[in-house]
Amino acid sequence: MTDTPNTQALRERFELIQSKRESLIRLLERPNLGTLRIDVNQALEEVDELIDEFKRTFPDL
């Protein structure tokens, strides 16, 4: 598959989302989150779902 500008932009956005996931993981490791932990967990679940859907939709990217 050759990269078109749209394909490249999509790949870059996907990589950005994946990097944000790592930020959420690091945030969960902090002991002083309190009730914010619930929101971070929810965001992590939603990012994971988005990543899974993206991989199913665009398996070649």
Contact map, one row per residue, 1 for C-alpha under 8 A:
1110000000000000000000000000000000000000000000000000000000010
1111000000000000000000000000000000000000000000000000000000000
1111111100000000000000000000000000000000000000000000000000000
0111111100000000000000000000000000000000000000000000000000000
0011111110000000000000000000000000000000000000000000000000000
0011111111000000000000000000000000000000000000000000000000000
0011111111100000000000000000000000000000000000000000000000000
0011111111110000000000000000000000000000000000000000000000000
0000111111111000000000000000000000000000000000000000000000000
0000011111111100000000000000000000000000000000000000000000000
0000001111111110000000000000000000000000000000000000000000001
0000000111111111000000000000000000000000000000000000000000000
0000000011111111100000000000000000000000000000000000000000000
0000000001111111110000000000000000000000000000000010000000000
0000000000111111111000000000000000000000000000000000000000000
0000000000011111111100000000000000000000000000000000000000000
0000000000001111111110000000000000000000000000100010000000000
0000000000000111111111000000000000000000000000000010000000000
0000000000000011111111100000000000000000000000000000000000000
0000000000000001111111110000000000000000000000000000000000000
0000000000000000111111111000000000000000000100110000000000000
0000000000000000011111111100000000000000000000000000000000000
0000000000000000001111111110000000000000000000000000000000000
0000000000000000000111111111000000000001001100000000000000000
0000000000000000000011111111100000000000000100000000000000000
0000000000000000000001111111110000000000000000000000000000000
0000000000000000000000111111110000000001000000000000000000000
0000000000000000000000011111111010001001100000000000000000000
0000000000000000000000001111111000000000000000000000000000000
0000000000000000000000000111111110000000000000000000000000000
0000000000000000000000000001111111000000000000000000000000000
0000000000000000000000000000011111000000000000000000000000000
0000000000000000000000000001011111111000000000000000000000000
0000000000000000000000000000001111111000000000000000000000000
0000000000000000000000000000000011111110000000000000000000000
0000000000000000000000000000000011111111000000000000000000000
0000000000000000000000000001000011111111100000000000000000000
0000000000000000000000000000000000111111110000000000000000000
0000000000000000000000000000000000111111111000000000000000000
0000000000000000000000010011000000011111111100000000000000000
0000000000000000000000000001000000001111111110000000000000000
0000000000000000000000000000000000000111111111000000000000000
0000000000000000000000010000000000000011111111100000000000000
0000000000000000000010011000000000000001111111110000000000000
0000000000000000000000000000000000000000111111111000000000000
0000000000000000000000000000000000000000011111111100000000000
0000000000000000100010000000000000000000001111111110000000000
0000000000000000000010000000000000000000000111111111000000000
0000000000000000000000000000000000000000000011111111100000000
0000000000000000000000000000000000000000000001111111110000000
0000000000000100110000000000000000000000000000111111111000000
0000000000000000000000000000000000000000000000011111111100000
0000000000000000000000000000000000000000000000001111111110000
0000000000000000000000000000000000000000000000000111111111100
0000000000000000000000000000000000000000000000000011111111101
0000000000000000000000000000000000000000000000000001111111100
0000000000000000000000000000000000000000000000000000111111100
0000000000000000000000000000000000000000000000000000011111111
0000000000000000000000000000000000000000000000000000011111111
1000000000000000000000000000000000000000000000000000000001111
0000000000100000000000000000000000000000000000000000001001111
